[in-house]
Amino acid sequence: MDKEQLLLKITEAFSKVLEHNNFELQNETTANDVDGWDSVTHMMIINEIENLFSIKFQLMDLMNMQNVGDLVAVLEKELASKA
């Protein structure tokens, strides 16, 4: 799965949790850029992504994520380790 496909699936997870799609996720996107993305919904989004891809993020990876690009990179790493 390429980065564009990953980003589309991640966007679906965001839309499901936030119950809107008034945003466009890009590598530089942070919580400050998306209405409703706060600490509680962040954990819900992470949980939704873990369920969607049948993975479990490592705590250090979660702590080091600064933006959507970091999320995509960690997701790629997790998916590669499952292959």
OpenMM code with the backbone's topology and positions (N, CA, C; nanometers):
from openmm import Vec3, app, unit

residues = "MET ASP LYS GLU GLN LEU LEU LEU LYS ILE THR GLU ALA PHE SER LYS VAL LEU GLU HIS ASN ASN PHE GLU LEU GLN ASN GLU THR THR ALA ASN ASP VAL ASP GLY TRP ASP SER VAL THR HIS MET MET ILE ILE ASN GLU ILE GLU ASN LEU PHE SER ILE LYS PHE GLN LEU MET ASP LEU MET ASN MET GLN ASN VAL GLY ASP LEU VAL ALA VAL LEU GLU LYS GLU LEU ALA SER LYS ALA".split()
positions = [
    Vec3(0.0856, -0.1180, 0.0000),
    Vec3(0.0000, 0.0000, 0.0000),
    Vec3(0.0899, 0.1240, 0.0000),
    Vec3(0.0658, 0.2141, -0.0940),
    Vec3(0.1502, 0.3329, -0.1014),
    Vec3(0.1008, 0.4423, -0.0058),
    Vec3(0.1789, 0.5501, 0.0042),
    Vec3(0.1482, 0.6572, 0.0999),
    Vec3(0.0125, 0.7216, 0.0725),
    Vec3(-0.0209, 0.7381, -0.0542),
    Vec3(-0.1490, 0.8002, -0.0889),
    Vec3(-0.2666, 0.7140, -0.0413),
    Vec3(-0.2563, 0.5830, -0.0603),
    Vec3(-0.3609, 0.4918, -0.0140),
    Vec3(-0.3692, 0.4932, 0.1388),
    Vec3(-0.2534, 0.4952, 0.2055),
    Vec3(-0.2524, 0.5029, 0.3517),
    Vec3(-0.3210, 0.6304, 0.3995),
    Vec3(-0.2895, 0.7401, 0.3352),
    Vec3(-0.3476, 0.8682, 0.3735),
    Vec3(-0.4994, 0.8675, 0.3546),
    Vec3(-0.5471, 0.8049, 0.2499),
    Vec3(-0.6921, 0.7938, 0.2283),
    Vec3(-0.7584, 0.7136, 0.3403),
    Vec3(-0.6978, 0.6025, 0.3781),
    Vec3(-0.7536, 0.5209, 0.4862),
    Vec3(-0.7476, 0.5944, 0.6205),
    Vec3(-0.6381, 0.6651, 0.6442),
    Vec3(-0.6258, 0.7440, 0.7676),
    Vec3(-0.7323, 0.8527, 0.7701),
    Vec3(-0.7561, 0.9157, 0.6557),
    Vec3(-0.8589, 1.0195, 0.6466),
    Vec3(-0.9957, 0.9617, 0.6816),
    Vec3(-1.0233, 0.8393, 0.6364),
    Vec3(-1.1489, 0.7730, 0.6710),
    Vec3(-1.1611, 0.7556, 0.8226),
    Vec3(-1.0520, 0.7167, 0.8876),
    Vec3(-1.0533, 0.6988, 1.0328),
    Vec3(-1.0796, 0.8318, 1.1028),
    Vec3(-1.0144, 0.9376, 1.0577),
    Vec3(-1.0367, 1.0704, 1.1152),
    Vec3(-1.1830, 1.1116, 1.0996),
    Vec3(-1.2377, 1.0928, 0.9793),
    Vec3(-1.3758, 1.1321, 0.9520),
    Vec3(-1.4733, 1.0553, 1.0401),
    Vec3(-1.4478, 0.9276, 1.0585),
    Vec3(-1.5355, 0.8449, 1.1424),
    Vec3(-1.5349, 0.8935, 1.2872),
    Vec3(-1.4168, 0.9178, 1.3404),
    Vec3(-1.4051, 0.9591, 1.4810),
    Vec3(-1.4544, 1.1027, 1.5014),
    Vec3(-1.4137, 1.1930, 1.4131),
    Vec3(-1.4474, 1.3347, 1.4300),
    Vec3(-1.5870, 1.3686, 1.3796),
    Vec3(-1.6461, 1.2751, 1.3054),
    Vec3(-1.7815, 1.2913, 1.2514),
    Vec3(-1.7940, 1.4125, 1.1595),
    Vec3(-1.6872, 1.4432, 1.0883),
    Vec3(-1.6900, 1.5446, 0.9826),
    Vec3(-1.5698, 1.5209, 0.8921),
    Vec3(-1.5730, 1.5834, 0.7765),
    Vec3(-1.4591, 1.5715, 0.6853),
    Vec3(-1.4200, 1.7090, 0.6312),
    Vec3(-1.4264, 1.8078, 0.7193),
    Vec3(-1.3899, 1.9452, 0.6835),
    Vec3(-1.2400, 1.9674, 0.6997),
    Vec3(-1.1609, 1.8780, 0.6440),
    Vec3(-1.0161, 1.8885, 0.6551),
    Vec3(-0.9524, 1.8129, 0.5399),
    Vec3(-0.8278, 1.8442, 0.5135),
    Vec3(-0.7489, 1.7696, 0.4158),
    Vec3(-0.6176, 1.7340, 0.4845),
    Vec3(-0.5981, 1.6056, 0.5086),
    Vec3(-0.4770, 1.5630, 0.5770),
    Vec3(-0.3593, 1.5663, 0.4815),
    Vec3(-0.2529, 1.6281, 0.5270),
    Vec3(-0.1258, 1.6309, 0.4556),
    Vec3(-0.0168, 1.5966, 0.5556),
    Vec3(0.1037, 1.5738, 0.5084),
    Vec3(0.2128, 1.5351, 0.5986),
    Vec3(0.2328, 1.6341, 0.7122),
    Vec3(0.2130, 1.7621, 0.6867),
    Vec3(0.2391, 1.8656, 0.7864),
    Vec3(0.1204, 1.8904, 0.8800),
    Vec3(0.0062, 1.8256, 0.8561),
    Vec3(-0.1141, 1.8496, 0.9357),
    Vec3(-0.0927, 1.8072, 1.0806),
    Vec3(-0.1331, 1.8962, 1.1728),
    Vec3(-0.1277, 1.8663, 1.3161),
    Vec3(-0.2672, 1.8841, 1.3751),
    Vec3(-0.2804, 1.8524, 1.5026),
    Vec3(-0.4096, 1.8655, 1.5707),
    Vec3(-0.4608, 2.0089, 1.5653),
    Vec3(-0.3715, 2.1048, 1.5647),
    Vec3(-0.4130, 2.2457, 1.5589),
    Vec3(-0.4830, 2.2815, 1.4288),
    Vec3(-0.4652, 2.1990, 1.3268),
    Vec3(-0.5207, 2.2268, 1.1944),
    Vec3(-0.6589, 2.1656, 1.1717),
    Vec3(-0.7049, 2.0788, 1.2618),
    Vec3(-0.8281, 2.0042, 1.2392),
    Vec3(-0.9245, 2.0262, 1.3559),
    Vec3(-1.0436, 2.0782, 1.3241),
    Vec3(-1.1461, 2.0999, 1.4270),
    Vec3(-1.1828, 1.9680, 1.4936),
    Vec3(-1.1825, 1.9683, 1.6260),
    Vec3(-1.2243, 1.8519, 1.7026),
    Vec3(-1.1144, 1.7528, 1.7343),
    Vec3(-0.9941, 1.7744, 1.6802),
    Vec3(-0.8832, 1.6825, 1.7080),
    Vec3(-0.8145, 1.7301, 1.8351),
    Vec3(-0.8548, 1.6690, 1.9457),
    Vec3(-0.7962, 1.7017, 2.0752),
    Vec3(-0.7368, 1.5747, 2.1357),
    Vec3(-0.6981, 1.5806, 2.2614),
    Vec3(-0.6301, 1.4658, 2.3222),
    Vec3(-0.7191, 1.3422, 2.3290),
    Vec3(-0.8466, 1.3611, 2.3548),
    Vec3(-0.9383, 1.2466, 2.3638),
    Vec3(-0.9617, 1.1869, 2.2257),
    Vec3(-0.9949, 1.2720, 2.1279),
    Vec3(-1.0197, 1.2191, 1.9936),
    Vec3(-0.8907, 1.1652, 1.9306),
    Vec3(-0.7771, 1.2172, 1.9741),
    Vec3(-0.6493, 1.1642, 1.9242),
    Vec3(-0.6381, 1.0158, 1.9576),
    Vec3(-0.6670, 0.9802, 2.0809),
    Vec3(-0.6580, 0.8397, 2.1204),
    Vec3(-0.7630, 0.7553, 2.0480),
    Vec3(-0.8793, 0.8130, 2.0244),
    Vec3(-0.9830, 0.7420, 1.9489),
    Vec3(-0.9392, 0.7199, 1.8039),
    Vec3(-0.8745, 0.8198, 1.7458),
    Vec3(-0.8240, 0.8081, 1.6085),
    Vec3(-0.7161, 0.6998, 1.6021),
    Vec3(-0.6242, 0.7020, 1.6963),
    Vec3(-0.5176, 0.6010, 1.7002),
    Vec3(-0.5788, 0.4619, 1.7124),
    Vec3(-0.6761, 0.4469, 1.7997),
    Vec3(-0.7429, 0.3182, 1.8175),
    Vec3(-0.8117, 0.2742, 1.6877),
    Vec3(-0.8785, 0.3665, 1.6223),
    Vec3(-0.9461, 0.3357, 1.4960),
    Vec3(-0.8453, 0.2910, 1.3895),
    Vec3(-0.7319, 0.3588, 1.3821),
    Vec3(-0.6284, 0.3221, 1.2844),
    Vec3(-0.5693, 0.1854, 1.3181),
    Vec3(-0.5445, 0.1595, 1.4457),
    Vec3(-0.4933, 0.0282, 1.4860),
    Vec3(-0.5909, -0.0818, 1.4457),
    Vec3(-0.7186, -0.0600, 1.4693),
    Vec3(-0.8192, -0.1595, 1.4325),
    Vec3(-0.8292, -0.1750, 1.2810),
    Vec3(-0.8243, -0.0647, 1.2097),
    Vec3(-0.8366, -0.0657, 1.0650),
    Vec3(-0.7255, -0.1456, 0.9984),
    Vec3(-0.6049, -0.1325, 1.0516),
    Vec3(-0.4895, -0.1990, 0.9918),
    Vec3(-0.4440, -0.3236, 1.0691),
    Vec3(-0.5155, -0.3579, 1.1769),
    Vec3(-0.4807, -0.4744, 1.2596),
    Vec3(-0.3366, -0.4678, 1.3080),
    Vec3(-0.3024, -0.3520, 1.3645),
    Vec3(-0.1681, -0.3313, 1.4186),
    Vec3(-0.1797, -0.2748, 1.5598),
    Vec3(-0.0670, -0.2628, 1.6265),
    Vec3(-0.0600, -0.1976, 1.7570),
    Vec3(0.0640, -0.1087, 1.7550),
    Vec3(0.0440, 0.0226, 1.7693),
    Vec3(0.1564, 0.1154, 1.7717),
    Vec3(0.2371, 0.0980, 1.8995),
    Vec3(0.3671, 0.1199, 1.8901),
    Vec3(0.4546, 0.1200, 2.0066),
    Vec3(0.4409, 0.2549, 2.0778),
    Vec3(0.4491, 0.2543, 2.2100),
    Vec3(0.4327, 0.3764, 2.2886),
    Vec3(0.5313, 0.4852, 2.2457),
    Vec3(0.6563, 0.4500, 2.2255),
    Vec3(0.7564, 0.5506, 2.1860),
    Vec3(0.7233, 0.6127, 2.0502),
    Vec3(0.6708, 0.5306, 1.9592),
    Vec3(0.6306, 0.5836, 1.8290),
    Vec3(0.5180, 0.6844, 1.8456),
    Vec3(0.4218, 0.6519, 1.9308),
    Vec3(0.3099, 0.7437, 1.9558),
    Vec3(0.3596, 0.8746, 2.0162),
    Vec3(0.4527, 0.8641, 2.1084),
    Vec3(0.5034, 0.9837, 2.1760),
    Vec3(0.5838, 1.0730, 2.0815),
    Vec3(0.6436, 1.0142, 1.9787),
    Vec3(0.7274, 1.0901, 1.8863),
    Vec3(0.6526, 1.1467, 1.7666),
    Vec3(0.5261, 1.1123, 1.7520),
    Vec3(0.4478, 1.1636, 1.6397),
    Vec3(0.4174, 1.3111, 1.6598),
    Vec3(0.4539, 1.3908, 1.5595),
    Vec3(0.4298, 1.5341, 1.5657),
    Vec3(0.3249, 1.5807, 1.4647),
    Vec3(0.3036, 1.4993, 1.3601),
    Vec3(0.2095, 1.5383, 1.2549),
    Vec3(0.1642, 1.4136, 1.1797),
    Vec3(0.0793, 1.4326, 1.0810),
    Vec3(0.0256, 1.3204, 1.0040),
    Vec3(0.1366, 1.2476, 0.9289),
    Vec3(0.2364, 1.3188, 0.8811),
    Vec3(0.3489, 1.2548, 0.8134),
    Vec3(0.4199, 1.1542, 0.9024),
    Vec3(0.4365, 1.1901, 1.0296),
    Vec3(0.4968, 1.0970, 1.1259),
    Vec3(0.4079, 0.9748, 1.1445),
    Vec3(0.2772, 0.9970, 1.1507),
    Vec3(0.1815, 0.8872, 1.1648),
    Vec3(0.1930, 0.7913, 1.0459),
    Vec3(0.1985, 0.8452, 0.9264),
    Vec3(0.2108, 0.7628, 0.8053),
    Vec3(0.3413, 0.6838, 0.8091),
    Vec3(0.4502, 0.7472, 0.8476),
    Vec3(0.5806, 0.6795, 0.8525),
    Vec3(0.5788, 0.5630, 0.9517),
    Vec3(0.5217, 0.5852, 1.0684),
    Vec3(0.5141, 0.4786, 1.1691),
    Vec3(0.4215, 0.3676, 1.1203),
    Vec3(0.3121, 0.4052, 1.0584),
    Vec3(0.2193, 0.3061, 1.0053),
    Vec3(0.2874, 0.2204, 0.8982),
    Vec3(0.3636, 0.2833, 0.8102),
    Vec3(0.4388, 0.2081, 0.7089),
    Vec3(0.5340, 0.1094, 0.7749),
    Vec3(0.6024, 0.1533, 0.8801),
    Vec3(0.6965, 0.0673, 0.9509),
    Vec3(0.6245, -0.0529, 1.0138),
    Vec3(0.5109, -0.0268, 1.0775),
    Vec3(0.4349, -0.1331, 1.1415),
    Vec3(0.3822, -0.2321, 1.0389),
    Vec3(0.3323, -0.1827, 0.9269),
    Vec3(0.2797, -0.2705, 0.8241),
    Vec3(0.3906, -0.3537, 0.7604),
    Vec3(0.5081, -0.2933, 0.7441),
    Vec3(0.6225, -0.3662, 0.6869),
    Vec3(0.6673, -0.4788, 0.7797),
    Vec3(0.6587, -0.4555, 0.9101),
    Vec3(0.7026, -0.5568, 1.0051),
    Vec3(0.6046, -0.6747, 1.0111),
    Vec3(0.4808, -0.6505, 0.9677),
    Vec3(0.3813, -0.7588, 0.9632),
    Vec3(0.3953, -0.8440, 0.8384),
    Vec3(0.4544, -0.7878, 0.7359),
    Vec3(0.4613, -0.8574, 0.6051),
    Vec3(0.5584, -0.9730, 0.6065),
] * unit.nanometer
topology = app.Topology()
chain = topology.addChain("A")
for resn in residues:
    res = topology.addResidue(resn, chain)
    for name in ("N", "CA", "C"):
        topology.addAtom(name, app.Element.getBySymbol(name[0]), res)
